[in-house]
């Protein structure tokens, strides 16, 4: 569940570390659908037999598939300002893919609020550091600094 805060409490949530999200399993069907959607059919993603001969031993999720899962995980880790009615994705300041996500791996997100600034009345810009953890792994799949805008009544 998102954490809802008042405008008066914003300063107290800079550096806030949300609880890790629930685990989510990446399936071959999802990888294939992402390949179809993005037209990226590189064998390491979609050819299970060829992928077995790679150092990964199986197919891997596209890095952008792992990154796109942030939208799903945000439903659990977001800090929402009371009166929130709409959110906008403003992009990323940093994204690093550190470890591939092999098929059937389970991933989850860790999020830390870096900044919250009111840019215009009722429009807040948030910067959130998000790390995607791979279950059983020492190295995260990715680390990103995600910028979003919250529209608040």
C-alpha positions as CSV (number, residue, x, y, z in Angstrom):
1,X,0.0,0.0,0.0
2,X,1.2,3.5,-0.7
3,X,2.2,5.8,2.2
4,X,-0.1,8.9,2.3
5,X,1.5,12.0,3.9
6,X,0.3,15.5,4.5
7,X,2.0,18.5,2.9
8,X,3.2,19.5,6.4
9,X,5.1,16.2,6.8
10,X,7.0,16.3,3.5
11,X,10.3,17.2,5.1
12,X,10.0,14.1,7.3
13,X,9.8,11.8,4.3
14,X,13.0,12.8,2.6
15,X,15.1,9.7,2.9
16,X,12.1,7.5,3.7
17,X,12.7,3.9,2.9
18,X,9.5,2.0,2.0
19,X,9.0,-1.6,2.9
20,X,10.1,-4.0,0.1
21,X,7.3,-4.8,-2.3
22,X,5.8,-8.2,-2.8
23,X,7.7,-10.7,-5.0
24,X,6.8,-10.9,-8.7
25,X,7.8,-13.8,-11.0
26,X,9.0,-13.0,-14.5
27,X,7.6,-15.6,-16.9
28,X,8.6,-16.6,-20.5
29,X,5.1,-15.6,-21.6
30,X,5.7,-12.1,-20.3
31,X,9.1,-11.9,-21.9
32,X,7.7,-13.0,-25.2
33,X,4.9,-10.4,-25.0
34,X,7.4,-7.7,-24.2
35,X,9.5,-8.8,-27.2
36,X,6.4,-8.6,-29.4
37,X,5.5,-5.2,-28.1
38,X,8.9,-3.7,-28.5
39,X,9.9,-5.6,-31.6
40,X,13.1,-6.8,-29.7
41,X,13.2,-10.6,-30.5
42,X,16.9,-11.1,-29.7
43,X,17.4,-14.8,-29.1
44,X,18.6,-14.4,-25.5
45,X,15.0,-13.3,-24.7
46,X,12.8,-15.6,-26.8
47,X,14.7,-18.7,-27.9
48,X,14.8,-21.0,-24.9
49,X,17.0,-23.6,-26.6
50,X,19.7,-21.2,-27.8
51,X,19.7,-19.3,-24.5
52,X,20.6,-22.5,-22.6
53,X,24.1,-22.3,-24.3
54,X,24.7,-18.8,-23.0
55,X,26.4,-18.0,-19.7
56,X,22.9,-17.3,-18.2
57,X,21.7,-20.8,-19.0
58,X,18.2,-19.6,-19.9
59,X,16.4,-16.7,-21.5
60,X,16.5,-13.4,-19.7
61,X,14.1,-10.5,-19.4
62,X,14.8,-7.4,-21.4
63,X,16.3,-4.7,-19.2
64,X,13.5,-2.4,-20.2
65,X,11.0,-5.1,-19.1
66,X,12.5,-5.1,-15.6
67,X,12.5,-1.3,-15.7
68,X,8.9,-1.1,-16.8
69,X,7.9,-3.2,-13.7
70,X,8.5,-0.1,-11.6
71,X,5.0,1.0,-12.5
72,X,3.6,-2.2,-11.0
73,X,5.7,-2.0,-7.9
74,X,5.0,1.7,-7.3
75,X,1.5,0.7,-6.2
76,X,3.1,-0.6,-3.1
77,X,6.1,1.7,-2.5
78,X,4.8,5.1,-3.4
79,X,4.7,8.1,-1.1
80,X,1.5,10.0,-2.0
81,X,0.7,13.5,-0.8
82,X,-2.8,13.8,0.7
83,X,-5.1,15.1,-2.0
84,X,-3.3,13.2,-4.7
85,X,-5.5,12.8,-7.8
86,X,-3.1,12.1,-10.7
87,X,0.5,11.1,-11.2
88,X,2.8,11.6,-14.2
89,X,6.0,9.9,-15.1
90,X,8.6,12.5,-15.7
91,X,11.5,10.1,-16.6
92,X,14.7,9.1,-15.0
93,X,17.9,10.8,-13.9
94,X,19.8,7.6,-13.7
95,X,19.3,4.0,-14.7
96,X,21.8,1.2,-14.4
97,X,21.2,-2.5,-15.3
98,X,23.5,-4.5,-13.1
99,X,22.3,-8.1,-13.4
100,X,20.1,-9.9,-15.9
101,X,16.8,-11.3,-14.7
102,X,16.6,-15.0,-15.8
103,X,13.2,-16.4,-16.7
104,X,11.1,-17.6,-13.8
105,X,13.1,-15.4,-11.4
106,X,11.3,-13.5,-8.7
107,X,11.9,-9.8,-8.3
108,X,10.8,-7.1,-5.9
109,X,11.5,-3.4,-5.4
110,X,13.1,-1.3,-2.7
111,X,12.4,2.4,-2.8
112,X,13.8,5.4,-1.1
113,X,12.3,8.9,-1.4
114,X,15.2,11.3,-2.3
115,X,13.3,14.6,-2.7
116,X,9.8,16.1,-2.8
117,X,9.5,19.7,-4.2
118,X,6.4,21.7,-5.0
119,X,7.2,23.2,-8.4
120,X,3.8,24.9,-9.0
121,X,0.9,25.1,-6.6
122,X,-0.5,21.6,-6.3
123,X,2.3,20.0,-8.5
124,X,4.9,18.1,-6.6
125,X,8.1,16.6,-8.2
126,X,9.3,13.5,-6.5
127,X,12.6,11.8,-6.9
128,X,12.7,8.1,-5.8
129,X,15.7,5.7,-5.9
130,X,14.4,2.3,-6.8
131,X,16.3,-0.9,-6.7
132,X,15.0,-4.2,-8.2
133,X,16.2,-7.2,-6.2
134,X,16.4,-10.7,-7.6
135,X,15.5,-13.3,-5.1
136,X,18.6,-15.2,-4.0
137,X,21.0,-12.9,-5.8
138,X,23.7,-10.6,-4.4
139,X,23.5,-8.1,-7.2
140,X,20.4,-6.1,-8.0
141,X,18.8,-6.3,-11.4
142,X,18.8,-2.5,-11.7
143,X,19.0,0.8,-9.8
144,X,17.1,3.8,-11.0
145,X,16.4,7.4,-9.9
146,X,12.8,7.8,-11.0
147,X,11.2,11.3,-11.3
148,X,7.5,11.6,-11.0
149,X,5.0,14.5,-10.6
150,X,2.0,14.3,-8.3
151,X,-1.1,16.5,-8.9
152,X,-2.6,17.4,-5.5
153,X,-5.9,19.1,-4.7
